[in-house]
Every structure is written in C-alpha cells, then in structure tokens.
Amino acid sequence: MKVWHRNHIGDAREARVSIFDHGLLYGDGVFEGIRITGGRVFRLHDHIARLARSARAIGLELPLTPDALAAAVLATARANGEAEAYVRILVTRGVGELGVDPASCKEPELFCIVASLRMFPDEVRRQGLRLMTSSWRRPAADVLDPQVKSLNYLNNVLAKREARLKGFDDAVLLNAAGHVTEVTGANLFAVLDGVLVTPPTIDGALPGITRDTVLRCRAASGLPCEVRSIGRYDLLAADEVFLSGSGAGLVSVASLDDAVIGTGARPVIASLQAAYTEYAISHGVPF
Ligand SMILES: Cc1ncc(COP(=O)(O)O)c(C=O)c1O
C-alpha cells in the first residue's frame, strides 16, 4: 500500500494530514477512484479529467497539471507493484482556520494512494447483491451536486450504514422526485423490455467511468441502450439489474427489498463482463 504526497512516495500507513485540513474539518475536497487491472491504470486520463471537473465545480485549483498527476499515479502504482489494485486520488482544500471559509486555505493537498479494494466478497458477487431502498434521498444538484465527486460522502455513508445494519449489501438511493439515482458507491443499470437502461446524471448519478464504459461496450449485450429516468418499479420489473463502478466492477443484483429480480438468468451482464474486461486491458495505461 503506497502513497504519493508532496513529491514523495512512501508507505500509505505513514502519510499524515493536518487536523486543520478543511478536507477533514468540512469534507472540502474532491477525489477519484481508479481501477488497476492487468498491470494497467484504467482510463487514467478520463479519471483525471473528471477530477479536474469536480475541482473546478467547487472552485478548487488542482496543485498538479494533468500530466504531472498522471506521472504521480503511474509512479505510485509502480512502487506498489500489484497488477490488480485500486488508485485513490484525493485533493483537499488544505490547511486553514477553524471556520468554513475556504479563503483561509492557501495550499491544496494532494494524496494518491494505491491499495487493494474489493467492494463485495466473492460469495456475495456470485449470488448477486441484496439491495434495499434507502430511507435517505440523494441530494439535489442545488444542495450538493452528486455529479461532483466530493469528499462530502455522508449521504452515501449513512445509506450504506442503514443497509448493512438491516442485513443488506447496499442501498438504492432515490432523489426527491422518487427517481432512481445510483447505489452508495456505484451506478445502476437495468434490462427493461430488451433495453439496457441507466439513470441520467441529472437525476443524481455520478457520471461513472465504468458506466460510460458499459455504454461504450453495449454492442456486446446486443441490446439498445437508453439513458433515462427510472423508478423503483422499473428495478422490480427488470429482467436484470447490475451495478457498475471502479471499486465494484460489474456486479449483479439479486433482489431489491427482498423481492427477487428477474429469473436468475443473467445473460446481459455475462456478455458485458467479458467485453468490459477486454476494454479495460486495451484502455489502460501500463506502469
Ligand atoms: C457514488 C458513486 N457513484 C458511482 C460510482 C462509479 O463511478 P466509476 O465507475 O467512475 O468508478 C462511484 C465510484 O466508484 C461512486 O462513488
């Protein structure tokens, strides 16, 4: 487990952050999660571009250029040495005074961690996830825009905590209008009447890189694809539902609120899984 911080790569357990960092005090910052597979960093430049968009959306200047950041990620991945791993880049507003005003923070901090991450145990992945509908709603864009991958994940944390306490694997978050957005750390897809459907980002979904990859690989599923609003009913009526994310990969959903989804046959995710794995190898940056 390695970390890049201020031009130095060291053991991730030894990295330190100030208790006056506004990332810690207020969740003021942005982050990225990137899959390393087959010794390659998957769609590295697209992840850095999304990080830059998140940072711009909250008025935070990245302390490194995209090229320097890519070099830091690759150097940390090389130091870590594992062909299957996960990259976490985080940029905080930096050290400031004890007040929410970010003006007192003069220098953003950037950490790049390379470690392993497995979002669900193998057995759960094989069986399919048991999801519940969260009692927490996804915030609207004028509250805390879910398109910004910010360090403020309390909404996600509380939904995940509720799901785990109730014995589920994860939770589906609806928005205030009752539209499905995503789960706590991944996007959602449903196969509905022979169409592969995923909710639009405007409903409160992160513009996931894995989601985008599934959309690019959709020919493998043999199905047309639509990005449109769906409700809880659509998930319950779907033939297949699955998650996509850098941490999760592609994972089938077995049930929602204990109602079984589909017949148990999962041909669409099976064909997409193969196409996604191939895409990941051919679109990764070797280190
Ligand atoms: C809330 C949320 N939605 C969706 C995703 C999936 O995005 P990506 O495929 O870019 O990892 C993530 C991160 O993995 C996430 O944290």
The ligand as a Gaussian input file, in Angstrom:
#p B3LYP/6-31G(d) Opt

LIG

0 1
 C      -21.481000       7.490000      -5.689000
 C      -20.782000       6.795000      -6.791000
 N      -21.475000       6.506000      -7.908000
 C      -20.902000       5.864000      -8.943000
 C      -19.570000       5.462000      -8.895000
 C      -18.983000       4.740000     -10.069000
 O      -18.116000       5.578000     -10.790000
 P      -16.854000       4.988000     -11.546000
 O      -17.354000       3.970000     -12.494000
 O      -16.240000       6.157000     -12.232000
 O      -15.968000       4.408000     -10.520000
 C      -18.807000       5.766000      -7.752000
 C      -17.395000       5.403000      -7.630000
 O      -16.927000       4.339000      -7.861000
 C      -19.434000       6.437000      -6.676000
 O      -18.752000       6.739000      -5.566000

